[in-house]
Amino acid sequence: MDAMNNELKGLVFNIQRYSIHDGTGIRTVIFLKGCPLKCPWCANPESQKAVTPTQWLKNGKIEIIGEWLTVSEVVEEVLKDEIFFRTSGGGVTLSGGEVLTQSVFAQALLREFYELGIHTAIETTGCYSKERLASLCPYLNEILFDLKLMDSEQSKRVIGADINLVKANFELAIGQSEIAVIPRIPLIPSYTVKPDNLIAIIDYLKSLDVKRVHLLPFHQYGSSKYDYLGWDYQLKELPTLLADSLKAIQQMFEAAKLTTVMEGLA
């Protein structure tokens, strides 16, 4: 680890161990603060907006969300889990927020893990410049790439994302032959699961000869965080999808010859 990378700091709001839904094998997930999007269903609202610590009130106590850590501090903490990576084929995943918000710090972290021979992955929405994503690619084994709303107007209005930029980044990612790229579709009632949106996603993936996709059913696990933050949660009355609906969506993708994995089911 060179001295400059060693002292570089990033804002981390959580380090989650023993994850099995954020990449191959057993993983440690490093959550980085900051995201420019405004997805109404966001399960980590404390990660949104600028790269600055967030304050919330939880169980009558004020808590500060986010800690400035150096690359070396994060690496030292994560290496405590190395035995699980080696035995399961897992590794480290950078998540958020949006990883590309702190792309310089993310690149430094990924480089250190990659050079240690630890499998690396990111979760991204691809909502920043292609240059930011390209800077991470030399140190990545896997990219978990969210595709949400494919209509340009809806994407901009509902979540604040330029779908043309998202597509450009996705196509950059799948062009990296050494990186496994997994598109992930959050299944949000009244939003992403509308038939025209699902068909647009399927057509897009087929046009790029993508073979597999992960489907992420909507849940309410993060809803209490909005109360802690004092924010209005717009989807508190939104029901989760029933098993029959999830099965029908999965069959749509499989009928298009896309291998599907339904993640996060109880």
LINRADA-V217964 format. One record per pair of residues at least 12 apart in sequence whose C-alpha atoms are under 7 Angstrom apart, sorted by the first residue. I is the first residue (numbers start at 1). GAP is how many residues later the second one is. If there is no record, write none. Layout:
# LINRADA-V217964
i=I gap=GAP
i=I gap=GAP
This chain:
# LINRADA-V217964
i=1 gap=111
i=5 gap=66
i=5 gap=103
i=6 gap=64
i=6 gap=65
i=6 gap=66
i=7 gap=63
i=7 gap=64
i=8 gap=62
i=8 gap=63
i=8 gap=97
i=9 gap=59
i=9 gap=60
i=9 gap=61
i=9 gap=62
i=9 gap=96
i=10 gap=58
i=10 gap=59
i=10 gap=60
i=10 gap=95
i=11 gap=21
i=11 gap=22
i=11 gap=40
i=11 gap=55
i=11 gap=56
i=11 gap=57
i=11 gap=58
i=12 gap=19
i=12 gap=20
i=12 gap=21
i=12 gap=54
i=12 gap=55
i=12 gap=56
i=12 gap=57
i=13 gap=18
i=13 gap=19
i=13 gap=20
i=13 gap=52
i=13 gap=53
i=13 gap=54
i=14 gap=16
i=14 gap=17
i=15 gap=13
i=15 gap=14
i=15 gap=15
i=15 gap=16
i=16 gap=12
i=16 gap=13
i=16 gap=14
i=17 gap=12
i=21 gap=242
i=22 gap=71
i=23 gap=98
i=24 gap=65
i=24 gap=66
i=25 gap=63
i=25 gap=64
i=25 gap=65
i=26 gap=58
i=26 gap=59
i=26 gap=62
i=26 gap=64
i=26 gap=65
i=27 gap=58
i=27 gap=63
i=27 gap=64
i=27 gap=65
i=27 gap=66
i=28 gap=50
i=28 gap=63
i=28 gap=64
i=28 gap=65
i=29 gap=63
i=29 gap=64
i=29 gap=65
i=29 gap=66
i=30 gap=63
i=30 gap=64
i=30 gap=65
i=31 gap=63
i=31 gap=64
i=31 gap=65
i=31 gap=66
i=32 gap=63
i=32 gap=64
i=32 gap=65
i=32 gap=67
i=33 gap=14
i=33 gap=18
i=33 gap=33
i=33 gap=63
i=33 gap=64
i=34 gap=13
i=34 gap=14
i=34 gap=15
i=34 gap=16
i=34 gap=17
i=34 gap=63
i=34 gap=64
i=34 gap=67
i=35 gap=12
i=35 gap=13
i=35 gap=14
i=35 gap=15
i=35 gap=62
i=35 gap=63
i=35 gap=66
i=36 gap=12
i=36 gap=13
i=37 gap=122
i=37 gap=123
i=37 gap=124
i=38 gap=121
i=38 gap=122
i=39 gap=119
i=39 gap=120
i=40 gap=194
i=40 gap=195
i=41 gap=194
i=43 gap=178
i=43 gap=179
i=44 gap=178
i=45 gap=181
i=47 gap=49
i=47 gap=50
i=48 gap=49
i=53 gap=12
i=53 gap=13
i=54 gap=12
i=56 gap=172
i=56 gap=173
i=57 gap=171
i=57 gap=172
i=58 gap=170
i=71 gap=38
i=90 gap=29
i=91 gap=27
i=91 gap=28
i=91 gap=29
i=92 gap=27
i=92 gap=28
i=92 gap=29
i=93 gap=27
i=93 gap=28
i=93 gap=29
i=94 gap=27
i=94 gap=28
i=94 gap=29
i=95 gap=27
i=95 gap=28
i=98 gap=26
i=98 gap=27
i=99 gap=25
i=100 gap=28
i=100 gap=32
i=100 gap=33
i=103 gap=29
i=107 gap=28
i=107 gap=29
i=110 gap=29
i=111 gap=28
i=114 gap=25
i=119 gap=22
i=120 gap=20
i=120 gap=21
i=120 gap=22
i=121 gap=19
i=121 gap=20
i=121 gap=21
i=121 gap=22
i=122 gap=20
i=122 gap=21
i=122 gap=22
i=123 gap=20
i=123 gap=21
i=123 gap=22
i=124 gap=20
i=124 gap=21
i=124 gap=22
i=125 gap=20
i=125 gap=21
i=125 gap=41
i=126 gap=40
i=126 gap=43
i=126 gap=44
i=127 gap=34
i=127 gap=35
i=127 gap=38
i=127 gap=39
i=130 gap=39
i=140 gap=39
i=141 gap=37
i=141 gap=38
i=141 gap=39
i=142 gap=37
i=142 gap=38
i=142 gap=39
i=143 gap=37
i=143 gap=38
i=143 gap=39
i=144 gap=37
i=144 gap=38
i=144 gap=39
i=144 gap=40
i=145 gap=37
i=145 gap=38
i=145 gap=39
i=146 gap=37
i=146 gap=38
i=146 gap=39
i=147 gap=36
i=147 gap=37
i=147 gap=38
i=148 gap=37
i=148 gap=38
i=148 gap=44
i=149 gap=43
i=149 gap=48
i=150 gap=13
i=150 gap=47
i=150 gap=50
i=150 gap=51
i=182 gap=30
i=182 gap=31
i=182 gap=32
i=183 gap=30
i=183 gap=31
i=184 gap=29
i=184 gap=30
i=184 gap=31
i=184 gap=32
i=185 gap=29
i=185 gap=30
i=185 gap=31
i=186 gap=29
i=186 gap=30
i=186 gap=31
i=186 gap=32
i=187 gap=28
i=187 gap=29
i=187 gap=30
i=187 gap=31
i=188 gap=29
i=188 gap=30
i=189 gap=52
i=202 gap=51
i=211 gap=47
i=211 gap=48
i=212 gap=46
i=212 gap=47
i=212 gap=48
i=213 gap=45
i=213 gap=46
i=213 gap=47
i=213 gap=48
i=214 gap=46
i=214 gap=47
i=214 gap=48
i=214 gap=49
i=215 gap=45
i=215 gap=46
i=215 gap=47
i=215 gap=48
i=216 gap=46
i=216 gap=47
i=216 gap=48
i=218 gap=22
i=219 gap=21
